[in-house]
Structures are given as structure tokens and as C-alpha cells.
Amino acid sequence: MEKQAKDEYIKSKRKAIVTKRKIVFFLVVAIILLFVISVVIGIKLFTKNNDNNNENMENEHISQEVKLPEIVPEEIPDRMENFEVLGVISIDKLGLQKNILDKTNDSSLSLSVTKFYGPSINEKGNFCITGHNYKDIFANLDDLELGDTFYIVDKKNSEKVIYKIYDKYTVNPNELECLNQETDGKREVTLITCNPGGLTRLILKAKEI
């Protein structure tokens, strides 16, 4: 009897240990599941918030583009100080509209962007525009990407032409290939400004669309 009681006691102890281990195992599994679920929910919330932020940024970008007023040729001034105003360049993505002056020198560049080289504004050929890398001029030109568009309004003929950027690169100041006038009879525009530090030039090439 004593041996039987002892065996029963050992069995019950083993059963209790097994039961305890099962409970611990299930608790660990439950904790892991809860952790995984919380991580998944967190990722979904983060993704949703990120998407919302991107959407808001996109909406802000769109609203910035819409805020720019349409250029009225009759309202373009004839001159800025001693320089003739040829027209206006409007870059919606940058929220930028600048008068294009007829000459490039220190005085004109301190006022606005200028015609640097090429044919008359919005004519066939490569119309080259330059401007300082100043905050209210061409400071953000590097934000433009291939496929972005801008337009130019010619004051004399009241013509609006839209251009799409097809090339973007950096050159040394003595490299002048960007001024090339071989455009196959098409209208093109080259935007030129200094990169930070002034040692190289940022070049953006665009074609009429």
C-alpha cells in the first residue's frame, strides 16, 4: 500500500509538472502572438500615416502649383531698371515666376533671370536662360527632375510655350556645349545656374511639348 501511494504521489507530481509546463508554453505562445499582432498593427498604422503624409505633401505640392497666377502678357513690364523685359518664365513646381531680361551682366543678374545666349524668346533654337543661385531666383532649380514642365510667355508676341525637361547635368564653367543651337528646327530652352560653391554649373535642358 505504501509503495502504491508513493507511486500515485510521483505520478501526480509529474502530471502537475507537465500541466505547469503546458501552461507556461501556452502563455509564451500567447505573448508571442500578441507581440506579433501589435507589431503588424503598428506597421499598418505607420504605413497609413506615412501614406497620409505623402498624400498631404502631394496635395500641398499641387496646391502650390495652382497658386501661381496665369501670366497676362499685357501686364508684363516693358523694363526693369535699364533692361528690357523679353517675357516671363513660370515654373509651377518651384512656385517661381521671373521676368526674363535681355542682357546678362552683374546688374541684370541682381534683378532677375536673363537671356544668356540663343535666338529670340520662344523662337526655334536653343534659348538659354541664366540666373544666380539666389533664394528668390534659381536657388531651387536642382529640385526639378526629368519630365517636369515650365512655360515661357513672350511679351512681344503674347505667346505661351510649354517646355518639358529632358536632361539634367553638371558642367565646369568653361564647358559650353549646353549652348549648342542644333535643335533640329525645334524650340528648346536651357536653364543655367551655379551649383553651391560656384565651382560648377547646373544645366537643365527642355523641349517644347
Stockholm file with secondary structure:
# STOCKHOLM 1.0

chainA/1-209         MEKQAKDEYIKSKRKAIVTKRKIVFFLVVAIILLFVISVVIGIKLFTKNNDNNNENMENEHISQEVKLPEIVPEEIPDRMENFEVLGVISIDKLGLQKNILDKTNDSSLSLSVTKFYGPSINEKGNFCITGHNYKDIFANLDDLELGDTFYIVDKKNSEKVIYKIYDKYTVNPNELECLNQETDGKREVTLITCNPGGLTRLILKAKEI
#=GR chainA/1-209 SS CHHHHHHHHHHHHHHHHHHHHHHHHHHHHHHHHHHHHHHHHHHHHHHHHHHHHHHHHHHHHHHHHHHSCCCCGGGSCSEETTEEEEEEEEEGGGTEEEEEESCCSHHHHTTSEEEEESSSTTSSEEEEEECCCCTTTTTTGGGCCTTCEEEEEETTTTEEEEEEEEEEEEECTTCCGGGCCCCTTCEEEEEEEECTTSSSEEEEEEEEC
#=GC SS_cons         CHHHHHHHHHHHHHHHHHHHHHHHHHHHHHHHHHHHHHHHHHHHHHHHHHHHHHHHHHHHHHHHHHHSCCCCGGGSCSEETTEEEEEEEEEGGGTEEEEEESCCSHHHHTTSEEEEESSSTTSSEEEEEECCCCTTTTTTGGGCCTTCEEEEEETTTTEEEEEEEEEEEEECTTCCGGGCCCCTTCEEEEEEEECTTSSSEEEEEEEEC
//
